[in-house]
Amino acid sequence: MKNVELSINGDILTIKVDLSKSFGASASGKSIIIASTEGNYTLPDREEKIGLNVYKKP
């Protein structure tokens, strides 16, 4: 994962992303990547999965 912090408290998932960071252009060059789970991520000790991308226009 890039710039993504996940925490679970009971049944509440909290996602933390630092919006001041960036990881350069996407593969298509149409956006700037801020954070990503880099595909689907299974939450520890849970059945749920998360897929997250945070991006902005260049």
MMTF fields as JSON, N, C-alpha, C and O atoms, coordinates in Angstrom:
{
  "mmtfVersion": "1.0.0",
  "mmtfProducer": "UNKNOWN",
  "numBonds": 231,
  "numAtoms": 232,
  "numGroups": 58,
  "numChains": 1,
  "numModels": 1,
  "chainsPerModel": [1],
  "groupsPerChain": [58],
  "chainIdList": ["A"],
  "bondAtomList": [4, 2, 8, 6, 12, 10, 16, 14, 20, 18, 24, 22, 28, 26, 32, 30, 36, 34, 40, 38, 44, 42, 48, 46, 52, 50, 56, 54, 60, 58, 64, 62, 68, 66, 72, 70, 76, 74, 80, 78, 84, 82, 88, 86, 92, 90, 96, 94, 100, 98, 104, 102, 108, 106, 112, 110, 116, 114, 120, 118, 124, 122, 128, 126, 132, 130, 136, 134, 140, 138, 144, 142, 148, 146, 152, 150, 156, 154, 160, 158, 164, 162, 168, 166, 172, 170, 176, 174, 180, 178, 184, 182, 188, 186, 192, 190, 196, 194, 200, 198, 204, 202, 208, 206, 212, 210, 216, 214, 220, 218, 224, 222, 228, 226],
  "bondOrderList": [1, 1, 1, 1, 1, 1, 1, 1, 1, 1, 1, 1, 1, 1, 1, 1, 1, 1, 1, 1, 1, 1, 1, 1, 1, 1, 1, 1, 1, 1, 1, 1, 1, 1, 1, 1, 1, 1, 1, 1, 1, 1, 1, 1, 1, 1, 1, 1, 1, 1, 1, 1, 1, 1, 1, 1, 1],
  "groupList": [{"groupName": "MET", "atomNameList": ["N", "CA", "C", "O"], "elementList": ["N", "C", "C", "O"], "formalChargeList": [0, 0, 0, 0], "bondAtomList": [1, 0, 2, 1, 3, 2], "bondOrderList": [1, 1, 2], "singleLetterCode": "M", "chemCompType": "L-PEPTIDE LINKING"}, {"groupName": "LYS", "atomNameList": ["N", "CA", "C", "O"], "elementList": ["N", "C", "C", "O"], "formalChargeList": [0, 0, 0, 0], "bondAtomList": [1, 0, 2, 1, 3, 2], "bondOrderList": [1, 1, 2], "singleLetterCode": "K", "chemCompType": "L-PEPTIDE LINKING"}, {"groupName": "ASN", "atomNameList": ["N", "CA", "C", "O"], "elementList": ["N", "C", "C", "O"], "formalChargeList": [0, 0, 0, 0], "bondAtomList": [1, 0, 2, 1, 3, 2], "bondOrderList": [1, 1, 2], "singleLetterCode": "N", "chemCompType": "L-PEPTIDE LINKING"}, {"groupName": "VAL", "atomNameList": ["N", "CA", "C", "O"], "elementList": ["N", "C", "C", "O"], "formalChargeList": [0, 0, 0, 0], "bondAtomList": [1, 0, 2, 1, 3, 2], "bondOrderList": [1, 1, 2], "singleLetterCode": "V", "chemCompType": "L-PEPTIDE LINKING"}, {"groupName": "GLU", "atomNameList": ["N", "CA", "C", "O"], "elementList": ["N", "C", "C", "O"], "formalChargeList": [0, 0, 0, 0], "bondAtomList": [1, 0, 2, 1, 3, 2], "bondOrderList": [1, 1, 2], "singleLetterCode": "E", "chemCompType": "L-PEPTIDE LINKING"}, {"groupName": "LEU", "atomNameList": ["N", "CA", "C", "O"], "elementList": ["N", "C", "C", "O"], "formalChargeList": [0, 0, 0, 0], "bondAtomList": [1, 0, 2, 1, 3, 2], "bondOrderList": [1, 1, 2], "singleLetterCode": "L", "chemCompType": "L-PEPTIDE LINKING"}, {"groupName": "SER", "atomNameList": ["N", "CA", "C", "O"], "elementList": ["N", "C", "C", "O"], "formalChargeList": [0, 0, 0, 0], "bondAtomList": [1, 0, 2, 1, 3, 2], "bondOrderList": [1, 1, 2], "singleLetterCode": "S", "chemCompType": "L-PEPTIDE LINKING"}, {"groupName": "ILE", "atomNameList": ["N", "CA", "C", "O"], "elementList": ["N", "C", "C", "O"], "formalChargeList": [0, 0, 0, 0], "bondAtomList": [1, 0, 2, 1, 3, 2], "bondOrderList": [1, 1, 2], "singleLetterCode": "I", "chemCompType": "L-PEPTIDE LINKING"}, {"groupName": "GLY", "atomNameList": ["N", "CA", "C", "O"], "elementList": ["N", "C", "C", "O"], "formalChargeList": [0, 0, 0, 0], "bondAtomList": [1, 0, 2, 1, 3, 2], "bondOrderList": [1, 1, 2], "singleLetterCode": "G", "chemCompType": "PEPTIDE LINKING"}, {"groupName": "ASP", "atomNameList": ["N", "CA", "C", "O"], "elementList": ["N", "C", "C", "O"], "formalChargeList": [0, 0, 0, 0], "bondAtomList": [1, 0, 2, 1, 3, 2], "bondOrderList": [1, 1, 2], "singleLetterCode": "D", "chemCompType": "L-PEPTIDE LINKING"}, {"groupName": "THR", "atomNameList": ["N", "CA", "C", "O"], "elementList": ["N", "C", "C", "O"], "formalChargeList": [0, 0, 0, 0], "bondAtomList": [1, 0, 2, 1, 3, 2], "bondOrderList": [1, 1, 2], "singleLetterCode": "T", "chemCompType": "L-PEPTIDE LINKING"}, {"groupName": "PHE", "atomNameList": ["N", "CA", "C", "O"], "elementList": ["N", "C", "C", "O"], "formalChargeList": [0, 0, 0, 0], "bondAtomList": [1, 0, 2, 1, 3, 2], "bondOrderList": [1, 1, 2], "singleLetterCode": "F", "chemCompType": "L-PEPTIDE LINKING"}, {"groupName": "ALA", "atomNameList": ["N", "CA", "C", "O"], "elementList": ["N", "C", "C", "O"], "formalChargeList": [0, 0, 0, 0], "bondAtomList": [1, 0, 2, 1, 3, 2], "bondOrderList": [1, 1, 2], "singleLetterCode": "A", "chemCompType": "L-PEPTIDE LINKING"}, {"groupName": "TYR", "atomNameList": ["N", "CA", "C", "O"], "elementList": ["N", "C", "C", "O"], "formalChargeList": [0, 0, 0, 0], "bondAtomList": [1, 0, 2, 1, 3, 2], "bondOrderList": [1, 1, 2], "singleLetterCode": "Y", "chemCompType": "L-PEPTIDE LINKING"}, {"groupName": "PRO", "atomNameList": ["N", "CA", "C", "O"], "elementList": ["N", "C", "C", "O"], "formalChargeList": [0, 0, 0, 0], "bondAtomList": [1, 0, 2, 1, 3, 2], "bondOrderList": [1, 1, 2], "singleLetterCode": "P", "chemCompType": "L-PEPTIDE LINKING"}, {"groupName": "ARG", "atomNameList": ["N", "CA", "C", "O"], "elementList": ["N", "C", "C", "O"], "formalChargeList": [0, 0, 0, 0], "bondAtomList": [1, 0, 2, 1, 3, 2], "bondOrderList": [1, 1, 2], "singleLetterCode": "R", "chemCompType": "L-PEPTIDE LINKING"}],
  "groupTypeList": [0, 1, 2, 3, 4, 5, 6, 7, 2, 8, 9, 7, 5, 10, 7, 1, 3, 9, 5, 6, 1, 6, 11, 8, 12, 6, 12, 6, 8, 1, 6, 7, 7, 7, 12, 6, 10, 4, 8, 2, 13, 10, 5, 14, 9, 15, 4, 4, 1, 7, 8, 5, 2, 3, 13, 1, 1, 14],
  "groupIdList": [1, 2, 3, 4, 5, 6, 7, 8, 9, 10, 11, 12, 13, 14, 15, 16, 17, 18, 19, 20, 21, 22, 23, 24, 25, 26, 27, 28, 29, 30, 31, 32, 33, 34, 35, 36, 37, 38, 39, 40, 41, 42, 43, 44, 45, 46, 47, 48, 49, 50, 51, 52, 53, 54, 55, 56, 57, 58],
  "secStructList": [7, 5, 1, 7, 3, 3, 3, 3, 3, 6, 6, 3, 3, 3, 3, 3, 7, 7, 6, 6, 7, 7, 7, 7, 5, 7, 6, 6, 1, 1, 1, 3, 3, 3, 3, 3, 7, 1, 1, 7, 3, 3, 7, 6, 6, 1, 1, 7, 3, 3, 7, 7, 3, 3, 3, 3, 7, 7],
  "xCoordList": [0.836, 0.0, 0.881, 1.983, 0.364, 1.068, 0.24, -0.882, 0.785, 0.185, -1.223, -2.088, -1.453, -2.757, -2.522, -1.746, -3.186, -3.162, -4.582, -5.513, -4.747, -6.054, -6.053, -5.07, -7.156, -7.311, -8.752, -9.679, -8.92, -10.244, -10.468, -9.644, -11.595, -11.999, -13.418, -14.377, -13.544, -14.851, -15.251, -14.555, -16.371, -16.831, -16.62, -17.246, -15.75, -15.491, -14.102, -13.093, -14.074, -12.825, -12.5, -13.332, -11.292, -10.83, -9.684, -8.742, -9.787, -8.778, -8.094, -8.762, -6.768, -6.01, -5.092, -4.294, -5.217, -4.415, -3.874, -4.625, -2.577, -1.965, -2.125, -1.437, -3.031, -3.342, -2.232, -2.294, -1.225, -0.115, 0.934, 1.814, 0.858, 1.84, 1.366, 0.174, 2.306, 1.965, 3.054, 4.197, 2.666, 3.582, 3.756, 4.08, 3.537, 3.752, 2.533, 1.454, 2.737, 1.651, 1.215, 2.002, -0.065, -0.593, -0.007, 0.681, -0.277, 0.24, -0.253, 0.485, -1.479, -2.028, -1.561, -1.651, -1.061, -0.626, -1.757, -1.531, -2.976, -4.139, -4.376, -5.203, -3.672, -3.874, -2.588, -1.664, -2.555, -1.443, -1.903, -2.935, -1.16, -1.533, -1.152, -0.01, -2.125, -1.893, -1.791, -0.951, -2.647, -2.636, -3.296, -4.14, -2.908, -3.504, -3.264, -2.225, -4.242, -4.038, -3.372, -3.037, -3.181, -2.544, -3.29, -2.697, -4.581, -5.443, -6.318, -6.378, -6.984, -7.851, -7.024, -6.123, -7.343, -6.62, -7.612, -8.616, -7.345, -8.201, -7.853, -6.689, -8.853, -8.642, -8.215, -8.779, -7.231, -6.716, -7.82, -8.595, -7.875, -8.825, -10.282, -11.152, -10.56, -11.915, -12.164, -11.224, -13.416, -13.78, -13.793, -13.694, -13.915, -14.057, -12.75, -11.652, -12.926, -11.788, -11.989, -13.11, -10.882, -10.942, -10.05, -8.96, -10.531, -9.756, -9.853, -10.941, -8.747, -8.778, -7.757, -6.599, -8.186, -7.299, -7.697, -8.871, -6.718, -6.94, -6.037, -4.831, -6.621, -5.831, -6.41, -7.501, -5.642, -6.095, -5.631, -4.769, -6.211, -5.797, -4.44, -4.15, -3.601, -2.281, -2.372, -1.348],
  "yCoordList": [-1.183, 0.0, 1.245, 1.256, 2.277, 3.553, 4.603, 4.901, 5.169, 6.298, 5.991, 6.867, 4.764, 4.372, 3.705, 2.755, 4.199, 3.564, 3.129, 3.932, 1.866, 1.321, 0.906, 0.358, 1.17, 0.653, 0.204, 0.808, -0.864, -1.426, -1.419, -1.916, -0.848, -0.831, -1.379, -0.679, -2.644, -3.299, -3.484, -4.156, -2.891, -2.973, -1.67, -1.455, -0.799, 0.488, 0.472, 0.271, 0.688, 0.796, 2.275, 3.048, 2.666, 4.041, 4.032, 3.248, 4.918, 5.033, 6.38, 7.41, 6.382, 7.623, 7.773, 6.885, 8.923, 9.229, 10.641, 11.561, 10.821, 12.149, 12.768, 12.373, 13.736, 14.337, 15.246, 15.698, 15.52, 16.363, 15.572, 16.169, 14.253, 13.417, 13.099, 13.178, 12.74, 12.241, 11.263, 11.324, 10.371, 9.335, 9.405, 8.41, 10.599, 10.793, 10.443, 10.163, 10.468, 10.251, 8.79, 7.877, 8.601, 7.254, 6.684, 7.39, 5.421, 4.785, 5.5, 5.598, 5.996, 6.688, 8.137, 8.762, 8.675, 10.058, 11.051, 12.26, 10.558, 11.428, 11.914, 12.8, 11.355, 11.763, 11.584, 10.885, 12.24, 12.131, 11.252, 11.526, 10.213, 9.269, 9.836, 10.242, 9.861, 10.323, 9.14, 9.134, 8.135, 6.952, 5.793, 5.996, 4.579, 3.4, 2.156, 2.013, 1.273, -0.045, -0.977, -2.115, -0.497, -1.252, -2.553, -3.631, -2.434, -3.589, -3.839, -3.013, -4.959, -5.291, -5.847, -6.662, -5.394, -5.769, -6.371, -5.738, -7.582, -8.221, -7.686, -7.699, -7.217, -6.675, -7.793, -8.886, -7.546, -8.585, -9.161, -8.42, -10.477, -11.203, -10.898, -11.022, -10.501, -10.161, -10.789, -11.225, -10.837, -11.316, -10.187, -10.435, -8.949, -7.802, -7.471, -7.741, -6.872, -6.407, -4.922, -4.416, -4.236, -2.832, -2.618, -3.181, -1.795, -1.352, 0.158, 0.694, 0.86, 2.313, 2.968, 2.552, 3.992, 4.85, 6.293, 6.652, 7.117, 8.541, 9.24, 8.994, 10.126, 10.777, 12.154, 12.499, 12.936, 14.261, 14.524, 13.821, 15.536, 15.93, 16.615, 17.309, 16.418, 17.069, 18.581, 19.263],
  "zCoordList": [0.0, 0.0, 0.0, 0.547, -0.622, -0.68, 0.047, -0.364, 1.13, 1.821, 2.341, 2.34, 2.781, 3.327, 4.672, 4.773, 5.698, 7.014, 7.337, 7.271, 7.685, 8.027, 9.49, 9.989, 10.17, 11.529, 11.703, 11.164, 12.465, 12.726, 14.223, 14.99, 14.633, 16.034, 16.081, 15.753, 16.495, 16.437, 14.985, 14.224, 14.601, 13.219, 12.46, 11.422, 12.96, 12.315, 11.676, 12.352, 10.368, 9.618, 9.449, 8.975, 9.837, 9.665, 8.663, 8.774, 7.687, 6.635, 6.785, 6.876, 6.812, 6.945, 5.735, 5.433, 5.038, 3.858, 4.014, 4.336, 3.788, 3.816, 2.428, 1.486, 2.302, 1.005, 0.487, -0.656, 1.301, 0.842, 0.062, -0.558, 0.081, -0.627, -2.037, -2.335, -2.898, -4.225, -4.673, -4.22, -5.568, -6.053, -7.563, -8.212, -8.114, -9.537, -10.363, -9.841, -11.663, -12.611, -12.645, -12.397, -12.961, -13.17, -14.46, -15.199, -14.725, -15.937, -17.193, -18.174, -17.177, -18.341, -18.422, -19.479, -17.301, -17.264, -17.076, -17.123, -16.863, -16.733, -15.311, -15.094, -14.346, -12.957, -12.159, -12.577, -10.987, -10.052, -8.896, -8.284, -8.596, -7.544, -6.185, -5.97, -5.26, -3.889, -2.938, -2.039, -3.135, -2.265, -2.991, -3.863, -2.629, -3.254, -2.399, -1.754, -2.411, -1.809, -2.814, -2.484, -4.035, -5.119, -5.394, -5.429, -5.585, -5.812, -4.595, -3.683, -4.584, -3.45, -2.302, -2.502, -1.102, 0.106, 1.095, 1.423, 1.571, 2.564, 3.939, 4.34, 4.658, 5.997, 6.936, 6.881, 7.798, 8.696, 9.59, 10.195, 9.66, 10.508, 10.172, 11.034, 8.926, 8.479, 7.115, 6.45, 6.698, 5.366, 4.342, 3.141, 4.814, 3.926, 3.216, 3.703, 2.038, 1.247, 0.965, 0.993, 0.695, 0.316, -0.896, -0.992, -1.818, -2.968, -3.012, -3.222, -2.82, -2.689, -3.596, -3.644, -4.315, -5.085, -4.794, -4.895, -4.434, -4.264, -5.257, -5.285, -6.09, -7.136, -7.417, -6.963, -8.185, -8.597, -10.023, -10.552, -10.629, -11.972, -11.886, -10.912, -12.915, -12.906, -13.035, -13.042]
}
